[in-house]
Amino acid sequence: MLEIKNLAAAYGQTQILHDVSLVARAGEITCLMGRNGAGKTTTMKAIMGLVALRAGSISLDNEVISSLAAHEIPKRGIGYIPQGRRLFSELTIAQNLEIGLMVRGKGMDVRKKVLDLFPRLRERLDQRAQTLSGGEQQMLATARALCIEPEVLLLDEPTEGLQPSMIELIRQVIVKMKHDGVAVILVEQRIDAVLSLADRVTFIENGHTRETVTAKTLKTDDSLISKYVGV
């Protein structure tokens, strides 16, 4: 279980998060929702140690990890698929996957399982990442994160700009991670995707967590979506 308590975080002198708290449980999908600039991506980066914390704590299975260096966070089993993918563009698919495997010392058996989820990547292992389509790059970013065999998986707008067939593939992988007992935190703006995937939804507004509800609640009452996401 990943637990965030009263998190405050900043970029330099600019404070973005003021009071963010949430819990991501094993085998559940927690979705972060809010307007642009609410602090969703910054929350993800804070978990990964990529922005400076001013207050609060982050713990994984009761171990405080918010004091760790950023390169230590993935070693604890937290996989991150950032918005924009952030691949090593000059490296091949195989080399990008190898970097993921190295994080926690995983071997070819793990790579095989990951490639079973993305057979298109297996067909072009020697192709450089920068030559892939947007959907293929999202596949590779996801596959690289899965190479650490994560206990927690963070996905920031994973379906943005993808065609329907790619969106469905990513959705299937997210559901599989849930069924495998992974705690998933998903930033997603597509309401239909949230309602079909999430177990819980946490709304963030101006760097504060406001409410956490079940997706089932939102299916019967969309007033919170209008309140925190509507224009």
N, C-alpha and C positions, 0 to 999 in steps of 0.2 A: 504494500500500500504506500502510495506517495501522498504526503500531507504537507500542505502549505499553510502557514499561520501568519497572518497579519503582515504580509510582505509589503515592503516599500522599496522601490528601486528607481535608479536615475541614470540618465546619460549625462555625464559631467555634472553641471549645475542644474540640469533640467530634470525635475522629478516627474516620472510617468506613473509609477504605481504608488498608491498611498496606503491602501489597506486591502490586500487581496488574500483571501483564504479559500482553500478548496481541498477536497480529498478525491483521489483517484484510486479506486479499488480494483484488485485483481479480477479479471473476467468481466469488467464493465467498461463501457465507453462513456466518458464524460466530455461533453461538448462545451466549449467556451463561445459565448455569443455576445455581441455588442456592436455598436457603431464603429466606423473607421476611427482610429485614434483612441479607442477606449482603453487599450492596454493589453490586448490579447496576445499579440506577438511578443511584446515585452515580457509578459508572464512566462512564455515558453523560453525565451532567452535567459530569463532569471533562473529558471530551473536548471538550465545547462551551464550556468556560471558565466554567461557572456555579458551580463550587465552588472553594475555595482549595486549591492544591496545596502540600504540605509537602515533597515529594520526588518524584523521577522525572521522566520526560519523555514527551511525545507528539509524534510526527512523522508527517508526511504526505509521501510520496514524497521522503524524506530531508530535508525542511524541518521544523525544530522549530517547532511551533505552540503549545506549551504556555505560551509567554510572551506570546501575543497576547491582546488584549482580546476579550471574548466576542463582540462584534459583528463581529469580523474573521474568526471561525472559519467561518461559513457562506460568506463570500466566497472561501474556499479550496476550496469545493466539498463541504462536509459538510452533509448534510441531516439534520434531527432531527425525529422524530415522537414527542413525549413521551407518557408515560402521562397520560391525561386530556385529551389533544389540544391544549389551550391555544390555542384559536382566538380571534380578535377577534370576540367574540360579537355586538357591535352592528353589525358591518360585514357587507356582503353576501358571497355566495360570490365574486363577481367581484372585490370589493375585497380579500378575503383572498388570492386568487390573485395580484392585482397586487402585493401586498407581497412575495410570494415571487419574482415576476419581477424586482422592483427590486433584490434582493440582489446579483445578478450581471449586471444589465443585460440580461436576456432579453426577447424580444419576443413578439408574438402567435403566431408560428409554434410556439414552445415551449408556449404556453397551449393551442393547438389539439391538440398531441400529448398533452398531459396530459388534456385533456377527452375525447379519444378513448378513454382508459382508463376514464373515469368519465362516461359519457353522461348519467347521472342529474343530475349537477351542471350540465351544459350546459343542461338543461331548466329550471333554476331559478336562473340567475345573479344575479337581482336579489333573491333571498330572503336574509334575514338568517341568519347562522350559528346564532344561538341558537334558531331555530325548526326546525332540522333534527333528524331522529331521531339516535340514537346512532350507527347505522351510517353515516348520511350525513355526520355530523360526522367520523367516522374517515376516510371518503373524502376530505373536504375537507382534513383535516390532512395526509393522505398526498399529495394533489395539490399542496398548497402547498409541501411539501418538494421534490417533483419539479420544481417550477418553477425551481429553481436549477440543474437538470441536474447532480445530485450525482455526485461520484466515489466518495463514501462515504455510505451511508444508514444511520442509526441508528433503530431502531424499538423502542419500549419497550411491551411487552404490547399489540401492535396488534389482537389479536382478542378482548381481554377484553370480555365482556358482549355480544358480537355474535351474531346469529343465523347459522345455517349458511351461508346464501347469501352473506352479507357476509364471513364468514370465508374462503370460497372465492375471492371477488373479491380480497380483500387478498392471499391466498396467490398468486394468479396474477400480481398486480403485483410481488410480491417476487421471484418466479421470473423474470419479465421483466427486472427490474433486474439480476439475476445474469447472465442471458444477454447483457445489454447491456454487461457488463464492470464493473458497479458492485460495490464491496466493501460487503457488507451485514453489519451487526452487529444481531442480533435478541435481545431479551430476551423469553423465552416460557416459560410454565410448562406448557403442554399438551404432554405427551410425544409424542403422535402427530404434532403439528405439527412438533416439533423433528426427529423421525426422518424425516419426509417432506421437509423443507426443507433442513436444515443440511448443510454439508460437514464442519464441525468444531464441536465443542462444548467450551467452556471452563467449568469448574466453579469458582465462587467461594464461599468459605466464610469468614465472619468477616473480610471485607475482604482476603483473600488469594486469589490464584489457586492452585488446587491441582493440577489436571490438565487437559490439552487432548488430546482424542481425536477420531477421525473418527466421524461418525454411523454409519458402517458397523460400527464396533466396538461401539457401543451396541446395535445391532440384534441382535447375537449374544451380548452380555453386558451385562445391565442392572444389574450390581452397583454401578456408579458412580452411577447414578441413585438407587438405594436409599441409598447412602452419603451423597450430598450434597444430595439433594432430598427424600427420604422423611422422614416425620414420626417 
